[in-house]
């Protein structure tokens, strides 16, 4: 990540050129770059401008596949403003005139990431119930009209993309195909249970929650969509998704607490939720496993963007933990 100093210098120059009013400061006085954290697709610089703190987000790769990725993220953050769910968004620039990448300036949220303590699990259920209750009109989000069918296709495409990688693991491919074959038996007689009626974050893992002094918030709104709320729920409950952030996973009692809280607050029948999660969670878990496996192959095959190379090196243990074929075997055993 040898070009980070170049990014820092560019950020300083850029901030002096944009209208100070967009950041809500009287003038662009002192500029401090306090820290930088890398996600799988973005570089996130924690900055301070005239004593006000922000995240200056540089979008290196498009996780959603959208050409207007950074504007898409900005729009959903503006839509969510005032609901106490996400950081406020201040400014985006996808012109590529100053940076070779889209940039987003958003509120800096101070606080630790989520842990799997009982009280925090309840807070996640509360946040998701609130998110899923918001009106979908005006979000301009991608919509999965057939949530179950789209989830199956999503996981299948992950498998096909992984199979194209030179360094793919044949055992992972074999197990993924077996899991998809088993999941397909639920498709036609169960897809009617799923409705595209809620805004979903779609990346519901500990790293994307911040415990602020004003309550729990979610970050990284790269790929929200209108979907059945069970996508977010299944993602949060997925063991491979949990393993991305932690070496421990939720136990059955924790899952029960989460589902009881969500069901009560959302007004959704728990029995129906359980049935939909039973059908959908294996596919979402397979997506996470294959995502990790693809990232490992890309690293080995020198396909990783140079700007993200150091970040991926730091995450190798995580990728290996979720991409382990044993994780697929466990899902197959549970069918």
Number of C-alpha atoms within 10 A of each C-alpha: 11 10 9 12 10 9 15 16 11 13 20 16 13 12 16 14 10 12 12 15 11 11 21 11 14 9 13 18 14 12 18 16 18 10 10 16 11 18 16 15 18 23 23 20 22 21 23 18 19 14 13 15 20 23 23 24 23 24 22 19 20 16 13 13 9 13 12 12 19 22 19 21 19 22 17 23 23 15 15 17 14 11 10 16 19 24 23 20 24 18 15 20 17 18 11 10 9 14 15 12 17 24 26 20 23 22 17 19 22 12 15 13 16 21 17 17 11 14 11 15 21 18 20 24 23 19 20 22 22 16 20 21 16 14 11 17 9 8 19 13 19 14 18 17 15 16 24 28 17 14 18 21 14 15 23 19 14 20 24 14 14 23 17 11 16 11 16 17 16 11 13 23 17 12 19 26 15 14 20 19 11 13 17 13 11 13 14 10 8 14 16 11 14 19 17 18 19 22 26 25 25 22 20 24 22 21 19 16 22 21 18 13 9 10 12 21 21 25 18 19 21 24 20 20 21 24 28 24 26 24 25 23 24 25 26 25 24 24 25 27 25 23 21 23 18 17 12 11 16 19 11 9 10 17 15 12 16 24 20 15 20 25 19 14 16 16 11 12 12 15 10 12 18 14 12 21 21 14 21 25 23 27 28 27 24 29 24 25 30 30 19 25 27 23 21 25 20 19 17 13 12 10 12 17 15 14 18 18 18 14 18 23 13 11 18 14 13 18 24 16 21 27 26 18 21 14 18 24 15 11 17 17 8 9 11
